[in-house]
Amino acid sequence: MLPILQIGPLALQLPGLLLLLGVWAGTLMAERAARFHQLSSAAVSNMIFYALIGGILGARLGYVLRFFDLYLQSPLGILALNPNTLSPLEGVVAALLVAIVFAQRKGLPLWETLDVLTPGFASFMIFMGLAHLASGDAFGAESSLPWAIELWGARRHPTQIYEILTGVIVLAIMLQLSKKTRFEGFIFLGYVALASASRFLIEAFRGDSQIVFAVVRSAQIVSLLLLIGALIVLHFRASRSFENKTGLLIQDNLT
């Protein structure tokens, strides 16, 4: 755990720095994928940038609205940027809205754009795990396994390392799938399914996530719903792609 990186008189928050590196690496991978799919890499890069800005502002505004009474007493506190004073849900929603509006204005196709962004999403998973390892967040439950790590006064499952390893595996699979285009949306939906499945498994070893119904974690329920949803949409898009190809073959034979 290394939350602060001290370089001479300069103290850097390492988790935040790792997340920024993740955004940078993800953007590079998305630009490369855009060129492969013959989309504008500049448009994709700009979309990521504006979505990031919108996400940060939305996450900050969401947190302020949740604790509005406190910020009324100290309005200047609204300008204080701290990763702990951001609301992830509001940030994600704001980022998605900005990305959708930007993509529509630039004429970027939905499913193909999502496929282009997927290697970046997978890459960011790795840096998210590294950030959690640096901060000590997303820690595991207590364990006596040989590979358990000492954290917060106990030996625990290294769930942050589990995140990093699964991120590497998912990224490797996505890069392999990207070499062959099956149908638009296949890469993205495959990523959602794999990422959700890995999150469902990792959450079983977490020591800080919310448990509901006494036996299952809330994040596992969300992951399971995302997994099922991704598989359903994947099935329908695969069926539609097969029907379209079959129709074209029949038409070619008739002509």
NUMARVEX-256067 format. One record per residue (C-alpha): chain; residue number from 1; x, y, z; residue in three letters. Coordinates in Angstrom, 1 decimal, m for minus. Layout:
<nodes>
+-------+------+--------+--------+--------+------+
: chain : resi :     xx :     yy :     zz : resn :
+-------+------+--------+--------+--------+------+
:     A :  NUM :      X :      Y :      Z :  ALA :
...
+-------+------+--------+--------+--------+------+
</nodes>
This chain:
<nodes>
+-------+------+--------+--------+--------+------+
: chain : resi :     xx :     yy :     zz : resn :
+-------+------+--------+--------+--------+------+
:     A :    1 :    0.0 :    0.0 :    0.0 :  MET :
:     A :    2 :    1.5 :    3.3 :   m1.1 :  LEU :
:     A :    3 :   m1.1 :    6.1 :   m1.2 :  PRO :
:     A :    4 :    1.4 :    8.9 :   m1.4 :  ILE :
:     A :    5 :    4.4 :    9.0 :   m3.8 :  LEU :
:     A :    6 :    7.0 :   11.4 :   m2.4 :  GLN :
:     A :    7 :    9.4 :   12.9 :   m4.9 :  ILE :
:     A :    8 :   11.5 :   15.4 :   m3.1 :  GLY :
:     A :    9 :    9.2 :   18.1 :   m1.8 :  PRO :
:     A :   10 :    6.4 :   16.9 :   m4.1 :  LEU :
:     A :   11 :    3.8 :   14.6 :   m2.7 :  ALA :
:     A :   12 :    1.6 :   12.8 :   m5.4 :  LEU :
:     A :   13 :   m1.5 :   10.8 :   m4.7 :  GLN :
:     A :   14 :   m0.4 :    7.5 :   m6.4 :  LEU :
:     A :   15 :   m4.0 :    6.1 :   m6.8 :  PRO :
:     A :   16 :   m5.1 :    9.1 :   m8.7 :  GLY :
:     A :   17 :   m2.0 :    9.1 :  m10.8 :  LEU :
:     A :   18 :   m2.5 :    5.5 :  m11.7 :  LEU :
:     A :   19 :   m6.1 :    6.2 :  m12.7 :  LEU :
:     A :   20 :   m4.9 :    9.0 :  m15.0 :  LEU :
:     A :   21 :   m2.3 :    6.7 :  m16.5 :  LEU :
:     A :   22 :   m5.1 :    4.2 :  m17.1 :  GLY :
:     A :   23 :   m7.1 :    6.8 :  m18.9 :  VAL :
:     A :   24 :   m4.1 :    7.7 :  m21.0 :  TRP :
:     A :   25 :   m3.3 :    4.1 :  m21.9 :  ALA :
:     A :   26 :   m7.0 :    3.4 :  m22.6 :  GLY :
:     A :   27 :   m7.2 :    6.4 :  m24.9 :  THR :
:     A :   28 :   m4.1 :    5.2 :  m26.9 :  LEU :
:     A :   29 :   m5.6 :    1.8 :  m27.3 :  MET :
:     A :   30 :   m9.0 :    3.2 :  m28.4 :  ALA :
:     A :   31 :   m7.2 :    5.4 :  m31.0 :  GLU :
:     A :   32 :   m5.4 :    2.4 :  m32.4 :  ARG :
:     A :   33 :   m8.6 :    0.4 :  m32.5 :  ALA :
:     A :   34 :  m10.4 :    3.4 :  m34.2 :  ALA :
:     A :   35 :   m7.8 :    3.3 :  m37.1 :  ARG :
:     A :   36 :   m8.3 :   m0.5 :  m37.4 :  PHE :
:     A :   37 :  m12.1 :    0.1 :  m37.7 :  HIS :
:     A :   38 :  m11.6 :    3.0 :  m40.0 :  GLN :
:     A :   39 :  m13.1 :    5.5 :  m37.6 :  LEU :
:     A :   40 :  m11.7 :    8.9 :  m36.8 :  SER :
:     A :   41 :   m9.2 :    8.4 :  m34.1 :  SER :
:     A :   42 :   m9.3 :   12.2 :  m33.3 :  ALA :
:     A :   43 :  m13.1 :   12.0 :  m32.8 :  ALA :
:     A :   44 :  m12.8 :    9.0 :  m30.5 :  VAL :
:     A :   45 :  m10.0 :   10.7 :  m28.5 :  SER :
:     A :   46 :  m12.0 :   13.9 :  m28.2 :  ASN :
:     A :   47 :  m15.1 :   12.0 :  m27.1 :  MET :
:     A :   48 :  m13.1 :   10.3 :  m24.3 :  ILE :
:     A :   49 :  m11.7 :   13.7 :  m23.2 :  PHE :
:     A :   50 :  m15.0 :   15.4 :  m23.0 :  TYR :
:     A :   51 :  m16.6 :   12.4 :  m21.4 :  ALA :
:     A :   52 :  m13.9 :   12.4 :  m18.7 :  LEU :
:     A :   53 :  m14.4 :   16.1 :  m18.0 :  ILE :
:     A :   54 :  m18.2 :   15.6 :  m17.9 :  GLY :
:     A :   55 :  m17.8 :   12.6 :  m15.6 :  GLY :
:     A :   56 :  m15.6 :   14.4 :  m13.1 :  ILE :
:     A :   57 :  m17.9 :   17.4 :  m13.0 :  LEU :
:     A :   58 :  m21.0 :   15.1 :  m12.7 :  GLY :
:     A :   59 :  m19.3 :   13.1 :   m9.9 :  ALA :
:     A :   60 :  m18.4 :   16.2 :   m8.0 :  ARG :
:     A :   61 :  m21.8 :   17.8 :   m8.4 :  LEU :
:     A :   62 :  m23.5 :   14.6 :   m7.3 :  GLY :
:     A :   63 :  m21.4 :   14.5 :   m4.2 :  TYR :
:     A :   64 :  m22.1 :   18.2 :   m3.4 :  VAL :
:     A :   65 :  m25.8 :   17.6 :   m3.8 :  LEU :
:     A :   66 :  m25.7 :   14.7 :   m1.4 :  ARG :
:     A :   67 :  m24.1 :   16.8 :    1.3 :  PHE :
:     A :   68 :  m25.6 :   20.1 :    0.2 :  PHE :
:     A :   69 :  m26.2 :   21.4 :    3.8 :  ASP :
:     A :   70 :  m22.5 :   20.9 :    4.7 :  LEU :
:     A :   71 :  m21.3 :   22.8 :    1.6 :  TYR :
:     A :   72 :  m23.7 :   25.7 :    2.3 :  LEU :
:     A :   73 :  m21.7 :   26.3 :    5.5 :  GLN :
:     A :   74 :  m18.4 :   26.2 :    3.5 :  SER :
:     A :   75 :  m19.1 :   27.0 :   m0.2 :  PRO :
:     A :   76 :  m15.4 :   27.2 :   m1.1 :  LEU :
:     A :   77 :  m15.2 :   23.5 :   m0.3 :  GLY :
:     A :   78 :  m17.0 :   22.8 :   m3.5 :  ILE :
:     A :   79 :  m13.8 :   23.7 :   m5.4 :  LEU :
:     A :   80 :  m11.7 :   21.2 :   m3.4 :  ALA :
:     A :   81 :  m10.9 :   18.2 :   m5.6 :  LEU :
:     A :   82 :  m10.4 :   14.9 :   m3.8 :  ASN :
:     A :   83 :  m11.1 :   11.4 :   m5.2 :  PRO :
:     A :   84 :  m13.0 :   10.7 :   m2.0 :  ASN :
:     A :   85 :  m15.5 :   13.5 :   m2.7 :  THR :
:     A :   86 :  m16.7 :   12.2 :   m6.0 :  LEU :
:     A :   87 :  m19.9 :   10.2 :   m6.6 :  SER :
:     A :   88 :  m19.1 :    7.3 :   m9.0 :  PRO :
:     A :   89 :  m22.7 :    6.7 :  m10.1 :  LEU :
:     A :   90 :  m23.4 :   10.3 :  m11.0 :  GLU :
:     A :   91 :  m20.0 :   10.5 :  m12.7 :  GLY :
:     A :   92 :  m20.6 :    7.5 :  m14.9 :  VAL :
:     A :   93 :  m24.1 :    8.8 :  m15.9 :  VAL :
:     A :   94 :  m22.7 :   12.2 :  m16.8 :  ALA :
:     A :   95 :  m19.8 :   10.7 :  m18.8 :  ALA :
:     A :   96 :  m22.2 :    8.5 :  m20.7 :  LEU :
:     A :   97 :  m24.5 :   11.4 :  m21.6 :  LEU :
:     A :   98 :  m21.6 :   13.5 :  m22.8 :  VAL :
:     A :   99 :  m20.2 :   10.7 :  m24.8 :  ALA :
:     A :  100 :  m23.6 :    9.9 :  m26.4 :  ILE :
:     A :  101 :  m24.2 :   13.5 :  m27.4 :  VAL :
:     A :  102 :  m20.7 :   13.9 :  m28.8 :  PHE :
:     A :  103 :  m20.9 :   10.6 :  m30.7 :  ALA :
:     A :  104 :  m24.2 :   11.6 :  m32.3 :  GLN :
:     A :  105 :  m22.9 :   15.0 :  m33.4 :  ARG :
:     A :  106 :  m19.8 :   13.5 :  m34.9 :  LYS :
:     A :  107 :  m21.8 :   10.7 :  m36.6 :  GLY :
:     A :  108 :  m20.0 :    7.8 :  m34.8 :  LEU :
:     A :  109 :  m21.9 :    4.5 :  m35.1 :  PRO :
:     A :  110 :  m22.9 :    3.2 :  m31.7 :  LEU :
:     A :  111 :  m21.9 :   m0.5 :  m31.7 :  TRP :
:     A :  112 :  m18.7 :    0.0 :  m33.7 :  GLU :
:     A :  113 :  m17.6 :    2.9 :  m31.4 :  THR :
:     A :  114 :  m18.2 :    0.7 :  m28.3 :  LEU :
:     A :  115 :  m16.1 :   m2.0 :  m29.9 :  ASP :
:     A :  116 :  m13.3 :    0.6 :  m30.5 :  VAL :
:     A :  117 :  m13.5 :    1.7 :  m26.8 :  LEU :
:     A :  118 :  m13.4 :   m1.8 :  m25.4 :  THR :
:     A :  119 :   m9.6 :   m2.4 :  m25.4 :  PRO :
:     A :  120 :   m9.4 :    0.9 :  m23.4 :  GLY :
:     A :  121 :  m12.0 :   m0.3 :  m20.9 :  PHE :
:     A :  122 :  m10.1 :   m3.6 :  m20.4 :  ALA :
:     A :  123 :   m6.8 :   m1.7 :  m20.0 :  SER :
:     A :  124 :   m8.3 :    0.6 :  m17.4 :  PHE :
:     A :  125 :   m9.4 :   m2.4 :  m15.4 :  MET :
:     A :  126 :   m5.7 :   m3.2 :  m14.8 :  ILE :
:     A :  127 :   m4.9 :    0.4 :  m13.6 :  PHE :
:     A :  128 :   m8.0 :    0.4 :  m11.4 :  MET :
:     A :  129 :   m6.6 :   m2.7 :   m9.6 :  GLY :
:     A :  130 :   m3.2 :   m1.0 :   m9.3 :  LEU :
:     A :  131 :   m4.9 :    2.1 :   m7.8 :  ALA :
:     A :  132 :   m6.8 :   m0.1 :   m5.3 :  HIS :
:     A :  133 :   m3.5 :   m1.8 :   m4.4 :  LEU :
:     A :  134 :   m1.8 :    1.5 :   m3.8 :  ALA :
:     A :  135 :   m4.7 :    3.0 :   m1.7 :  SER :
:     A :  136 :   m5.7 :   m0.2 :    0.1 :  GLY :
:     A :  137 :   m9.3 :    0.2 :   m1.0 :  ASP :
:     A :  138 :  m11.4 :   m2.7 :   m2.3 :  ALA :
:     A :  139 :   m9.6 :   m4.9 :    0.3 :  PHE :
:     A :  140 :  m10.2 :   m8.6 :    0.8 :  GLY :
:     A :  141 :  m11.8 :  m10.6 :    3.6 :  ALA :
:     A :  142 :   m9.5 :  m12.1 :    6.2 :  GLU :
:     A :  143 :   m7.7 :  m15.3 :    5.1 :  SER :
:     A :  144 :   m5.0 :  m17.7 :    6.2 :  SER :
:     A :  145 :   m4.1 :  m18.7 :    2.6 :  LEU :
:     A :  146 :   m0.3 :  m18.7 :    1.8 :  PRO :
:     A :  147 :   m0.7 :  m15.8 :   m0.6 :  TRP :
:     A :  148 :   m2.7 :  m13.6 :    1.8 :  ALA :
:     A :  149 :   m1.3 :  m10.1 :    2.3 :  ILE :
:     A :  150 :   m1.1 :   m8.0 :    5.5 :  GLU :
:     A :  151 :   m3.5 :   m5.1 :    5.3 :  LEU :
:     A :  152 :   m5.5 :   m3.0 :    7.8 :  TRP :
:     A :  153 :   m4.3 :   m5.1 :   10.7 :  GLY :
:     A :  154 :   m5.0 :   m8.6 :    9.3 :  ALA :
:     A :  155 :   m4.0 :  m11.1 :    6.7 :  ARG :
:     A :  156 :   m6.4 :  m10.8 :    3.8 :  ARG :
:     A :  157 :   m7.2 :  m12.0 :    0.3 :  HIS :
:     A :  158 :   m5.2 :   m9.9 :   m2.2 :  PRO :
:     A :  159 :   m8.4 :   m8.9 :   m4.1 :  THR :
:     A :  160 :   m6.5 :   m5.9 :   m5.6 :  GLN :
:     A :  161 :   m4.1 :   m8.4 :   m7.2 :  ILE :
:     A :  162 :   m7.0 :  m10.5 :   m8.3 :  TYR :
:     A :  163 :   m8.4 :   m7.4 :  m10.1 :  GLU :
:     A :  164 :   m5.0 :   m6.8 :  m11.8 :  ILE :
:     A :  165 :   m4.7 :  m10.5 :  m12.9 :  LEU :
:     A :  166 :   m8.3 :  m10.7 :  m14.3 :  THR :
:     A :  167 :   m7.8 :   m7.4 :  m16.0 :  GLY :
:     A :  168 :   m4.7 :   m8.7 :  m17.8 :  VAL :
:     A :  169 :   m6.6 :  m11.9 :  m18.8 :  ILE :
:     A :  170 :   m9.6 :   m9.9 :  m20.1 :  VAL :
:     A :  171 :   m7.4 :   m7.5 :  m22.0 :  LEU :
:     A :  172 :   m5.5 :  m10.3 :  m23.6 :  ALA :
:     A :  173 :   m8.8 :  m12.0 :  m24.7 :  ILE :
:     A :  174 :  m10.2 :   m8.7 :  m26.1 :  MET :
:     A :  175 :   m7.1 :   m8.0 :  m28.1 :  LEU :
:     A :  176 :   m7.3 :  m11.5 :  m29.6 :  GLN :
:     A :  177 :  m11.0 :  m11.1 :  m30.4 :  LEU :
:     A :  178 :  m10.3 :   m7.7 :  m32.0 :  SER :
:     A :  179 :   m8.2 :   m9.3 :  m34.7 :  LYS :
:     A :  180 :  m11.4 :  m10.8 :  m36.2 :  LYS :
:     A :  181 :  m14.6 :   m8.7 :  m36.6 :  THR :
:     A :  182 :  m17.6 :  m11.0 :  m36.3 :  ARG :
:     A :  183 :  m20.3 :   m8.4 :  m36.0 :  PHE :
:     A :  184 :  m20.6 :   m4.9 :  m34.5 :  GLU :
:     A :  185 :  m21.0 :   m5.0 :  m30.8 :  GLY :
:     A :  186 :  m19.4 :   m8.5 :  m30.4 :  PHE :
:     A :  187 :  m16.2 :   m7.2 :  m28.8 :  ILE :
:     A :  188 :  m18.0 :   m4.8 :  m26.4 :  PHE :
:     A :  189 :  m20.6 :   m7.3 :  m25.3 :  LEU :
:     A :  190 :  m18.0 :  m10.0 :  m24.8 :  GLY :
:     A :  191 :  m16.1 :   m7.6 :  m22.6 :  TYR :
:     A :  192 :  m19.1 :   m6.7 :  m20.5 :  VAL :
:     A :  193 :  m19.8 :  m10.5 :  m20.0 :  ALA :
:     A :  194 :  m16.2 :  m11.3 :  m19.0 :  LEU :
:     A :  195 :  m15.8 :   m8.2 :  m16.8 :  ALA :
:     A :  196 :  m19.0 :   m8.9 :  m15.0 :  SER :
:     A :  197 :  m18.2 :  m12.6 :  m14.5 :  ALA :
:     A :  198 :  m14.7 :  m11.7 :  m13.1 :  SER :
:     A :  199 :  m16.3 :   m9.0 :  m10.8 :  ARG :
:     A :  200 :  m18.9 :  m11.6 :   m9.6 :  PHE :
:     A :  201 :  m16.1 :  m14.0 :   m8.6 :  LEU :
:     A :  202 :  m13.8 :  m11.3 :   m7.0 :  ILE :
:     A :  203 :  m16.6 :   m9.9 :   m4.9 :  GLU :
:     A :  204 :  m16.9 :  m13.3 :   m3.1 :  ALA :
:     A :  205 :  m13.5 :  m12.5 :   m1.6 :  PHE :
:     A :  206 :  m14.0 :   m8.9 :   m0.7 :  ARG :
:     A :  207 :  m14.1 :   m7.7 :    2.9 :  GLY :
:     A :  208 :  m15.6 :   m4.3 :    2.4 :  ASP :
:     A :  209 :  m18.5 :   m4.7 :    0.0 :  SER :
:     A :  210 :  m22.1 :   m4.5 :    1.1 :  GLN :
:     A :  211 :  m23.9 :   m7.8 :    1.8 :  ILE :
:     A :  212 :  m27.6 :   m8.1 :    1.1 :  VAL :
:     A :  213 :  m30.0 :  m11.0 :    1.9 :  PHE :
:     A :  214 :  m27.3 :  m12.2 :    4.4 :  ALA :
:     A :  215 :  m25.6 :  m14.3 :    1.7 :  VAL :
:     A :  216 :  m24.8 :  m12.3 :   m1.4 :  VAL :
:     A :  217 :  m23.1 :   m9.0 :   m2.1 :  ARG :
:     A :  218 :  m24.9 :   m6.1 :   m3.8 :  SER :
:     A :  219 :  m22.1 :   m5.8 :   m6.4 :  ALA :
:     A :  220 :  m22.5 :   m9.5 :   m7.2 :  GLN :
:     A :  221 :  m26.2 :   m8.9 :   m8.0 :  ILE :
:     A :  222 :  m25.3 :   m6.0 :  m10.3 :  VAL :
:     A :  223 :  m22.6 :   m8.1 :  m11.9 :  SER :
:     A :  224 :  m24.9 :  m11.0 :  m12.5 :  LEU :
:     A :  225 :  m27.6 :   m8.8 :  m14.0 :  LEU :
:     A :  226 :  m25.0 :   m7.2 :  m16.4 :  LEU :
:     A :  227 :  m23.7 :  m10.7 :  m17.3 :  LEU :
:     A :  228 :  m27.2 :  m12.0 :  m18.2 :  ILE :
:     A :  229 :  m28.0 :   m8.8 :  m20.0 :  GLY :
:     A :  230 :  m24.8 :   m8.9 :  m22.1 :  ALA :
:     A :  231 :  m25.4 :  m12.5 :  m23.0 :  LEU :
:     A :  232 :  m29.0 :  m11.9 :  m24.1 :  ILE :
:     A :  233 :  m28.1 :   m8.9 :  m26.3 :  VAL :
:     A :  234 :  m25.1 :  m10.9 :  m27.6 :  LEU :
:     A :  235 :  m27.4 :  m13.7 :  m28.6 :  HIS :
:     A :  236 :  m29.9 :  m11.4 :  m30.4 :  PHE :
:     A :  237 :  m27.2 :   m9.5 :  m32.3 :  ARG :
:     A :  238 :  m25.5 :  m12.8 :  m33.3 :  ALA :
:     A :  239 :  m28.9 :  m14.1 :  m34.6 :  SER :
:     A :  240 :  m29.5 :  m10.9 :  m36.5 :  ARG :
:     A :  241 :  m26.0 :  m10.9 :  m38.0 :  SER :
:     A :  242 :  m26.5 :  m14.6 :  m39.1 :  PHE :
:     A :  243 :  m29.9 :  m13.7 :  m40.7 :  GLU :
:     A :  244 :  m28.4 :  m10.8 :  m42.5 :  ASN :
:     A :  245 :  m25.6 :  m12.9 :  m43.9 :  LYS :
:     A :  246 :  m27.9 :  m15.7 :  m44.9 :  THR :
:     A :  247 :  m30.2 :  m13.2 :  m46.6 :  GLY :
:     A :  248 :  m27.3 :  m11.7 :  m48.6 :  LEU :
:     A :  249 :  m26.1 :  m15.2 :  m49.6 :  LEU :
:     A :  250 :  m29.6 :  m16.1 :  m50.9 :  ILE :
:     A :  251 :  m29.9 :  m12.8 :  m52.8 :  GLN :
:     A :  252 :  m26.5 :  m13.4 :  m54.4 :  ASP :
:     A :  253 :  m27.5 :  m16.9 :  m55.5 :  ASN :
:     A :  254 :  m30.8 :  m15.7 :  m57.0 :  LEU :
:     A :  255 :  m29.0 :  m13.0 :  m59.0 :  THR :
+-------+------+--------+--------+--------+------+
</nodes>
